[in-house]
Amino acid sequence: MRVLLVSANTEFINMPVVPVGLGAVAAATEKAGHEVALLDLMNVTDTEAAVKKALEEFEPHVIGISVRNIDDQMIREPSFFLDQVKPVISSCRALSDAPIVLGGAGYSIFPESALAYLGADMGIQGEGEMAFPALLTLMEQRADLSDVPGLCLPGLGMQGKRKFARDLDLLPLPDPGLWSSSAFMGQDLWIPVQTRRGCPMRCSYCSTSIIEGTIIRKRDPMSIIDSMERFVELGFQQFFLTDNIFNIPSSYAIRFCQLLADRGLDISWRGILYPRHIDEALVRAMARAGCKEVAVGFESGSAKMLEKMNKKFGPEDVRRTCEILGAHGIRRMGFLLLGGPGETRKSVQESLAFSDSLRLETMKITIGIRIYPYTALARIARSQGVITPEDDLLFPRFYLVRGLEDWLREIVDQWMSGRPSWAK
């Protein structure tokens, strides 16, 4: 079958990225014997014309559309990205009879409601490298589709039970040849790299476990490094390790860094650390392997609020992490999420003063927390009447503790004044 895969994401959200997730689905689809074309809309100025050209030239039997993000998670005038995906689907409908299949990280959080809103023919929640080729095989055979893992159908809901790949090394990595570095000339481009999937930390507000599950599954570090080297050969030099908890388990992270350093690639990379059990050995290995910047999502400087968020660390863990990173010349980006359940003026002041004392290179502050389904935050929000059981959380809803709304914005603006490295 001829399969057109479309990356519908056109939002940078901190940085432009190459859709390597969809590239992995493309690799798995080709491995299953299908002909694949990939259309990335990130740098396209005329979306309708680009879709029309791809459809007329390739004449696909099936169209897969990846939805990376639902919204920008901003409480004031949030941008709802699905309204940018709708015209893509409309163009496909007008020019092709091929069935349209949705997927991607954003879609996987809201499989039924996103499918209904966008009006596609079906969607796949979870790891498309397994489910999408299985779906294509059954479509070729005109067989029953109900056993496809994570398949969602309009009006019928979820069909086949969702499955997580136990061995990630059985899933192909994307072919870097799908992209050209020249297409991104002049942009500060970072190639996403994922070494593992799954997060067991269960932070009260986080959607990662919905997307990837709670069990950590790791790839062979050498396969990741081989893939990075192929990108380097095509002219890419910057990588973003997207693992939300790169340092867990620490032994795996250290081994990955050691092997990456030994390969001797001329690269720089950034990652995300969970600020617990960070030591000199790990950070030294990261620096030697080319790590230049780390996001430290501590979210609060208040011990009480960290506990309410179900964090497994305290303020002093964060401080030690940031000190070690700084000592090894790694830039540090901190994040605060203010206004969650239990937040008070005192805890806000503690968080702001704590963040200031860290002297980080960049500090990002968010007021109000996006509510995702199946999280502890969603349960609290329902119990307090912030949302109702009938609310469709596909459309952005936020938790902001009552009584602090105006004061919180004012105090954050005061603290940001004169601190150019702080941003909202």
C-alpha positions in Angstrom: 0.0 0.0 0.0 1.0 3.6 -0.5 0.9 5.5 2.7 1.3 9.2 3.1 2.3 10.3 6.6 1.7 13.9 7.6 3.3 15.8 10.5 0.6 18.4 11.2 2.7 20.2 13.8 3.6 23.8 12.9 4.3 25.1 16.4 7.9 25.6 17.7 7.0 25.7 21.4 10.5 26.7 22.6 12.3 25.1 19.6 11.6 23.8 16.0 11.9 20.0 15.9 12.1 17.3 13.3 9.2 14.8 13.6 11.3 11.7 14.4 8.3 10.0 16.1 6.5 10.0 12.8 9.8 9.0 11.1 9.9 5.9 13.3 6.3 5.0 12.2 7.5 5.5 8.6 10.4 3.2 9.1 8.1 0.5 10.7 5.7 0.9 7.8 8.4 0.5 5.2 9.7 -2.5 7.0 6.3 -4.0 6.7 6.5 -3.8 3.0 4.6 -0.6 2.2 5.6 2.5 0.2 5.8 5.6 2.3 6.0 9.3 1.7 6.4 11.8 4.6 5.1 15.4 4.6 6.4 17.7 7.3 4.3 20.9 7.5 6.6 22.7 10.0 8.3 24.9 7.4 5.4 25.0 4.9 4.0 28.4 4.1 1.0 27.2 2.0 -0.4 24.1 3.8 -3.2 23.5 1.4 -0.9 23.6 -1.7 1.6 21.2 0.0 -1.1 18.7 0.9 -2.6 18.9 -2.6 0.8 18.4 -4.2 1.6 15.3 -2.0 -1.8 13.7 -2.7 -1.7 14.3 -6.4 1.9 13.0 -6.8 1.7 10.1 -4.4 -2.0 9.0 -4.6 -1.9 7.3 -1.2 -4.2 4.4 -0.2 -4.0 5.5 3.4 -3.2 8.9 5.1 -1.7 9.0 8.6 -1.7 12.4 10.4 0.4 12.9 13.5 -0.9 15.3 16.2 2.1 16.2 18.4 0.5 18.9 20.7 -3.1 19.8 21.6 -2.4 23.3 22.9 0.3 25.6 24.3 -0.7 25.1 28.0 -1.0 28.8 28.5 -3.9 29.8 30.9 -4.3 33.3 29.3 -5.6 33.0 25.7 -4.4 29.4 25.1 -3.7 28.4 21.5 -5.7 25.4 20.4 -3.6 23.6 17.9 -6.2 21.2 16.6 -7.8 24.1 14.7 -4.7 24.1 12.6 -5.1 20.3 11.9 -8.7 20.6 10.8 -7.9 22.3 7.5 -5.3 19.6 6.7 -7.9 16.9 7.1 -10.4 18.9 5.0 -7.9 19.2 2.2 -7.3 15.4 2.4 -11.0 14.8 2.3 -11.5 17.1 -0.7 -8.7 15.5 -2.8 -8.6 11.9 -1.8 -10.8 9.0 -0.8 -8.0 7.4 1.3 -9.0 6.7 4.9 -7.4 9.1 7.4 -5.7 7.7 10.6 -4.7 9.9 13.5 -1.8 9.3 15.9 0.9 11.0 17.8 1.6 12.0 21.5 -1.1 14.7 21.7 -3.7 12.5 20.1 -2.9 9.6 22.4 -4.0 11.7 25.5 -7.5 12.3 24.0 -8.1 9.5 21.5 -11.9 9.6 21.4 -12.5 13.3 21.7 -9.7 14.3 19.3 -11.0 11.9 16.8 -14.5 13.3 17.0 -13.3 16.9 16.9 -11.1 16.4 13.8 -13.4 14.1 12.0 -10.9 11.5 10.9 -11.8 7.9 10.1 -9.9 6.3 12.9 -7.0 6.8 15.3 -4.3 4.9 17.1 -3.4 5.6 20.7 0.1 4.7 21.7 3.1 3.3 19.9 2.3 3.5 16.2 5.3 1.5 15.2 3.4 -1.6 16.2 -0.2 -0.8 15.7 -0.1 1.1 12.4 1.5 -1.7 10.3 -0.9 -4.1 11.9 -3.8 -1.9 10.9 -2.5 -1.7 7.3 -2.3 -5.4 7.0 -5.9 -5.9 8.1 -7.1 -3.1 5.8 -5.4 -4.8 2.9 -7.1 -8.1 3.8 -10.4 -6.3 4.4 -10.5 -8.0 7.7 -11.9 -7.1 11.1 -9.9 -4.2 12.6 -11.1 -4.6 16.2 -7.9 -6.3 17.4 -5.5 -3.5 16.4 -3.9 -2.3 19.6 -5.1 1.1 20.6 -7.5 1.5 17.7 -10.3 4.1 18.1 -13.3 4.4 15.8 -15.8 7.2 15.5 -18.8 6.7 17.7 -17.5 3.2 18.8 -14.6 4.3 21.0 -11.6 2.2 21.7 -11.4 -1.2 20.0 -8.3 -3.3 20.5 -6.6 -3.1 23.8 -3.6 -0.8 23.9 -0.2 -2.4 24.1 3.2 -1.1 25.0 6.3 -2.6 23.3 8.3 -4.5 25.9 11.5 -4.5 23.8 12.1 -1.1 22.2 15.0 -2.5 20.2 12.4 -4.4 18.1 11.0 -1.0 16.9 13.0 0.6 14.1 14.5 4.0 14.5 13.8 6.7 11.8 15.8 7.0 8.7 17.6 10.4 8.9 17.5 10.6 5.1 13.8 11.5 5.3 15.0 15.1 6.2 17.6 17.4 4.9 19.5 19.8 7.1 19.2 22.4 4.3 15.4 22.5 4.9 16.1 24.0 8.3 18.9 26.4 7.4 19.0 29.4 9.8 17.0 27.7 12.5 18.3 26.6 15.9 17.3 23.0 15.2 17.6 20.2 17.8 16.9 16.7 16.7 14.8 14.8 19.2 16.3 11.6 20.6 14.4 9.2 22.9 16.5 6.5 24.7 13.7 5.1 26.8 9.9 5.3 27.3 7.7 5.2 30.3 7.7 7.1 33.6 6.9 5.7 37.0 7.0 8.9 39.0 3.3 9.8 38.8 3.6 13.5 39.3 0.1 14.8 40.1 -0.4 16.8 36.9 1.7 15.0 34.3 0.4 13.3 31.1 3.6 11.3 30.3 2.3 8.0 31.8 -0.8 8.3 29.6 1.3 8.5 26.5 4.1 6.1 27.4 3.0 4.0 30.4 4.6 3.8 33.8 7.2 1.1 33.2 10.6 2.3 32.0 11.6 0.5 28.7 15.1 1.2 27.4 16.8 0.9 24.0 20.3 -0.4 23.5 22.5 2.7 23.9 24.6 1.7 20.9 21.5 1.7 18.6 20.7 5.3 19.7 24.2 6.5 19.1 24.4 4.8 15.7 21.2 6.7 14.8 22.7 10.0 16.1 25.8 9.4 14.0 23.7 9.0 10.8 22.1 12.4 11.6 25.5 13.9 12.1 26.6 12.6 8.7 23.8 14.5 7.1 24.8 17.8 8.8 22.9 17.8 12.0 24.8 18.6 15.2 22.3 19.4 18.0 20.2 16.9 19.8 17.5 17.1 22.4 17.2 14.0 24.5 13.4 14.0 25.2 13.4 11.5 28.1 11.6 13.2 30.9 13.8 11.4 33.4 17.1 11.0 31.6 18.9 10.2 34.9 16.6 7.3 35.9 18.1 4.7 36.1 21.4 6.4 36.6 23.5 3.4 35.6 21.9 3.4 32.1 22.3 7.2 31.7 26.0 6.9 32.7 26.6 4.1 30.3 24.9 5.9 27.4 27.0 9.0 28.1 30.2 7.0 28.2 29.5 5.3 24.9 28.5 8.6 23.3 31.7 10.3 24.4 33.7 7.3 23.1 32.1 7.7 19.7 33.7 11.1 19.4 30.8 12.9 17.5 31.1 16.6 17.1 27.7 17.4 18.7 26.0 19.2 21.6 22.9 18.1 23.3 20.3 19.0 26.0 18.2 16.9 28.2 15.8 16.7 31.1 16.8 15.6 34.6 14.6 14.5 37.5 16.4 16.3 40.4 17.0 13.3 42.7 20.1 11.1 43.1 22.2 13.3 40.8 25.9 12.9 41.5 29.3 14.0 40.1 29.8 10.8 38.2 26.7 11.2 36.1 27.1 14.9 35.4 30.8 14.5 34.6 29.8 11.8 32.1 27.1 14.0 30.6 29.5 17.0 30.1 32.1 14.7 28.6 29.5 13.4 26.1 28.6 16.9 24.9 25.7 17.9 27.2 25.4 21.7 27.1 22.0 22.4 28.8 19.6 20.7 31.1 16.0 21.4 32.0 15.4 20.9 35.7 11.6 20.6 36.2 11.5 21.1 39.9 8.1 23.0 39.6 8.2 24.5 43.2 10.7 25.6 45.8 8.2 24.7 48.6 8.7 21.4 50.3 4.9 21.3 51.0 4.0 21.9 47.4 6.5 19.3 46.1 4.9 16.8 48.3 1.4 17.7 47.0 2.7 17.3 43.4 3.9 13.8 44.4 7.6 14.7 43.8 10.1 12.4 45.2 12.6 15.1 46.0 13.0 18.2 48.1 14.4 21.8 47.6 17.9 20.7 48.7 18.0 18.0 46.1 17.2 20.6 43.5 19.9 22.9 44.8 22.6 20.2 44.8 21.6 19.1 41.3 21.9 22.7 40.0 25.2 23.2 41.8 26.8 20.1 40.3 25.6 21.0 36.8 26.9 24.5 37.1 30.3 23.3 38.3 30.6 21.2 35.1 29.6 24.1 32.8 26.2 22.8 31.9 23.6 25.5 31.5 20.5 25.1 33.6 16.9 25.9 32.8 14.4 25.8 35.7 10.7 25.5 35.7 8.0 26.6 38.2 4.3 25.6 38.1 2.5 28.0 40.4 -1.1 28.0 41.6 -1.7 24.2 42.1 -3.8 22.6 44.8 -2.6 23.8 48.3 -0.7 26.8 46.9 -0.5 29.8 49.3 1.1 33.2 49.2 3.8 31.8 51.5 4.6 28.8 49.2 4.7 31.1 46.1 7.1 33.4 47.9 9.2 30.4 48.9 9.3 29.2 45.3 10.3 32.5 43.8 13.0 33.2 46.4 14.3 29.6 46.1 14.5 29.9 42.3 16.3 33.2 42.5 18.9 31.8 44.9 19.8 29.1 42.3 21.1 31.7 39.8 20.0 29.6 36.8 20.8 30.6 33.3 17.0 30.5 32.4 13.9 30.4 34.5 10.5 29.6 33.1 7.4 30.4 35.2 3.9 29.1 34.5 0.8 30.3 36.3 -2.0 27.7 36.4 -1.6 24.1 35.6 -3.2 22.4 32.5 -5.6 19.6 33.7 -5.1 16.3 31.9 -7.4 13.3 32.2 -6.6 10.3 34.5 -4.3 12.5 36.7 -4.4 13.2 40.4 -4.9 16.9 39.5 -8.0 16.1 37.5 -9.5 14.2 40.4 -8.8 17.1 42.8 -10.2 19.6 40.3 -13.4 17.5 40.0 -13.8 17.2 43.8 -13.4 21.0 44.2 -15.8 21.8 41.4 -13.2 23.3 39.1 -14.3 20.9 36.4 -17.2 18.4 36.2 -17.1 14.7 35.2 -18.7 15.8 31.9 -16.1 18.3 30.9 -14.1 17.3 27.8 -10.5 18.1 28.8 -9.5 18.1 25.2 -10.3 21.8 25.3 -7.8 23.4 27.7 -8.9 23.7 31.3 -6.6 24.9 34.1 -6.3 24.7 37.8 -5.5 27.9 39.6 -6.1 28.0 43.3 -9.0 30.3 44.2 -8.2 33.6 45.8 -4.7 34.0 44.5 -5.4 34.7 40.8 -4.7 38.5 40.6 -2.1 38.5 43.4 -0.1 35.6 41.8 0.2 37.4 38.4 1.2 40.7 40.1 3.9 39.0 42.3 5.3 37.1 39.4 5.6 40.2 37.3 7.3 42.0 40.2 9.9 39.2 40.6 10.5 39.0 36.8 11.2 42.8 36.7 15.0 43.2 36.5 15.5 39.4 35.9 16.0 39.1 32.2 16.6 35.4 32.4 13.1 34.8 33.8 10.2 34.3 31.4 6.5 33.3 31.5 
